[in-house]
Amino acid sequence: DADELEATLKDSVLLVEALKKDPVHASQYIRVAAHTIVHNEIEYAVNAVVLRGDRVARLNDLLRTIKLDGMTKYTLVGERCMSDLNNLGWRWPGLHHRINDVLSRVSPRLGDVAHRMWAANMFLTCTDIISIGDLPSWERPAAVEHLWGEIGEKKGTILHDFDRTMTPAMTRYYVEENRAIANLDTTIVALSTLQYARKMRECPESLAVLVPEFIESVPLDPFDGNPLRYRRTDTGFVVYSLGDDLDDDGGNPPPKGKMNLRLGDIVFRVIDATPYLRNN
């Protein structure tokens, strides 16, 4: 039922926005997951239900209220606050905790100094990763590689263990943010393309003709900084981002048997746009 579907999608968007200011990575991952569901549900509805023009417009307006860019940097600031808690005496479990216990048995003072070194290193590493968030999204992977090079120089020190353990997870959040933005933008552009098709009775030759009536500008692919790709098919169209691997697969999913989120394009596909070419 289209009404029920629209209500469910609104609930999902409300969840995405309710967690916007929660400075915890788990909450932001929920936002990413919830928006992936929204993307998939709208893509399914467009192809299976055929949404009325007013419903397409309402969903598009709803999606435009979502802001995902910057969510990783925001939560990393929260993570950095954890280092302050560590300096106040809070201790996290794991290898650092066990080593700290051993050192404390030898000398309480030595254990305290080691603990504060880890806490200070966590603060500085978080600050470095946060600064990556100031860069355009497509420049962040190179900055992450540079940071990894600096971390490699600490090899053989007690600080290297923390960086080697935490940095991959923290920097991966930037990739997940890019995927969420790609899902959001391809959905908005696809719905805008359907609005154009309904008015003009044909699918556009390029996304440029949607500007400025249907979109303010063609969104940039968060993975390479170029405009999102668009391709007409025999009966419909695809809007897509290159995704993590930066390979242009023409808006096609990963090869059969390789269902890996890191492979293939991030796609919104309209299989048959013919029903949307009617202005009713």
C-alpha positions, 0 to 999 in steps of 0.5 A, spaced: 500 500 500 503 506 497 500 510 503 503 505 508 509 505 505 510 513 505 508 513 512 513 508 514 519 512 510 517 518 514 518 514 520 525 512 517 527 519 516 524 521 523 529 516 526 535 518 521 534 525 524 532 524 531 539 521 531 543 527 528 546 530 534 548 524 538 555 524 538 556 516 538 558 512 532 553 507 533 548 512 533 551 514 526 551 507 523 544 506 525 543 513 521 546 510 515 543 503 515 536 507 516 537 511 510 540 505 506 533 502 507 529 508 505 533 508 499 532 501 497 524 502 499 523 508 495 527 504 489 522 498 490 516 502 490 518 506 484 519 500 480 513 496 483 508 500 485 508 506 481 508 512 485 503 518 483 506 525 482 504 528 488 507 522 492 514 523 488 514 530 490 513 529 497 518 524 498 523 528 494 521 534 499 522 529 505 529 527 503 532 534 502 531 535 509 536 530 511 543 532 512 549 527 512 555 530 510 559 532 517 556 526 521 563 523 522 567 529 524 561 530 529 562 523 532 569 523 532 569 529 536 565 525 541 570 520 541 576 525 542 572 527 549 573 520 551 580 521 551 579 526 556 575 521 561 581 517 560 585 523 563 581 523 569 582 516 570 577 512 566 580 506 563 578 502 557 578 494 557 583 491 552 590 490 551 592 497 554 588 495 560 592 489 561 599 492 560 597 498 564 595 493 570 602 490 569 606 496 569 602 498 575 604 492 579 611 494 578 610 501 579 603 505 580 607 511 578 609 508 571 602 505 570 599 512 571 604 515 566 603 510 561 595 510 562 596 518 560 600 517 554 595 512 551 590 517 553 594 523 550 595 519 544 588 518 543 586 525 543 592 527 538 590 521 533 582 523 534 584 530 532 588 528 526 582 524 524 577 529 525 581 534 521 581 529 515 573 531 515 575 538 513 577 536 506 572 534 501 570 527 501 573 525 495 580 527 498 579 524 505 582 517 502 589 520 500 589 523 507 587 517 511 593 513 507 598 519 509 596 518 516 597 511 516 604 512 514 605 517 520 602 511 524 607 506 521 613 510 524 610 509 531 611 501 530 615 498 535 612 503 540 606 502 545 603 507 542 603 504 535 598 498 538 592 503 539 593 507 533 593 500 529 587 498 533 583 504 532 585 508 526 582 503 521 575 503 524 575 511 525 577 512 518 572 507 515 566 511 518 568 516 513 567 511 507 560 509 510 558 517 510 560 517 503 556 511 502 550 514 505 551 521 502 551 517 495 545 513 497 541 519 499 543 523 493 542 518 488 535 517 490 533 525 490 536 525 483 532 519 481 526 522 484 527 529 481 528 525 474 521 522 475 518 529 476 522 531 470 519 525 466 512 526 468 512 533 466 516 533 459 513 526 457 520 523 456 526 522 460 532 527 460 538 526 456 542 528 461 542 531 469 544 538 467 537 539 464 534 538 471 537 544 473 534 549 476 527 547 476 528 540 479 534 540 482 539 546 484 545 543 481 547 536 480 550 533 486 557 531 486 559 524 487 562 523 494 567 518 492 571 522 486 568 529 486 565 529 479 557 530 478 553 523 479 553 519 473 546 518 469 545 513 464 538 512 460 536 505 458 531 502 453 525 503 458 528 507 464 534 510 467 540 509 472 543 514 477 549 512 480 556 513 484 562 510 483 562 507 490 568 505 494 572 502 488 572 508 484 570 503 478 565 506 473 561 500 472 555 503 468 551 503 474 551 496 474 551 492 481 557 487 483 558 481 478 554 475 480 557 471 486 561 478 489 556 481 493 561 485 496 559 492 498 565 495 496 565 493 489 560 495 484 556 502 483 551 505 488 545 505 484 538 507 483 535 504 478 528 505 474 527 499 470 521 502 466 519 509 466 514 509 462 508 509 467 511 516 469 511 519 462 503 520 463 501 527 466 496 524 471 
